[in-house]
Amino acid sequence: MASPMYGLCCISLKLKERGIAYRTMTAKTFSGLPRAEALNKLSKLCLDNSRTLLETLKVCKDIGARRYRIPSDIFPLITFSYPRHRF
């Protein structure tokens, strides 16, 4: 019998205990800033969240979690569109 593969979800007490958290930005905050300032703030936030993801993956390795659910807002204000299919 194969041993189970454990993982962490994007909101985890294990991560919180280590001070690991992602940051986000709302569309209202973004639109309330001058364009250059908003883009600068957003890019720094995305870079910080990428570093947070790296630290999170290190924690997963340390605790033996082989799966991790990445939060959907790791890159705030970015949405993905999927083509519609006709059935």
N, C-alpha and C positions, 0 to 999 in steps of 0.2 A: 504494500500500500504506500503510495506516495505521500510524503509529508506535506502539510498545507503550506501555501505561500501567503504570508501575512503582508499587509500593506497599511498605508496611512491615507486618510482622506485629506482634502485640502484644509479642513479646519480640524486641527488635532491638538489635544492637550500636551502631547509629547513635544510638539513644536513650540507651543505657547510657554511651556516650562523653560525652554531654552532661549526665550526671547525672540523667536523667529516669527515674523508676521509680514504679510504682503501689505502694500499701501495701494490706495486707489484714488481716483479723482472723478468727480461727477461732471457731467456735461455742463451743468450750471456754473460750476467753478471755472471750468475751462473757458467757457464763453464770456465769463465776467472779467477775464484778464486781457490785456493787450495781446495780440496774436503772437508776437515774438516771445513774450514772457510765458504765455500759455504753452507754446511748443517746447520751450526750454524746460519748463517745469515737468511737462509730460514725458519728455525724453529722459530726464534724470530719474523720474519715477519708474519708467520701464527698465532702465539700467539697474536700478536698485532692486527691483523685483526679480530681475534675472540673477543677480547675486544671491538674493534670498532663495531662489530655486536651487542654486548650486549648494548652498548651505543645507537646505532641506534634503537634498539627495545624499549628502554626507551623513546626515542624521539617520536617514533610512538605512544606509549601509551599516552604520554603527549598531543599530538596534535589530538588524536582520530583516527589515521590511523590504520585500522584493517588489512591491507595487506601491505606486503613489499617484493619487488623483490630483492633477495640476488644476489650480483654480482657474475658472474661466476669465476672471478679471486680472490676470497676471499682467496683461497689457491693457490698461484702462482705455475706454472709448473706442476700442477696435472691435468691430463686429465682422463676422464672416457671413457671407451670403451663399446659400446653396441653390443651385439651379432647380427650378421646379420641374417635376416630371409629370407627364400626362399619362394616366393609366386608363 
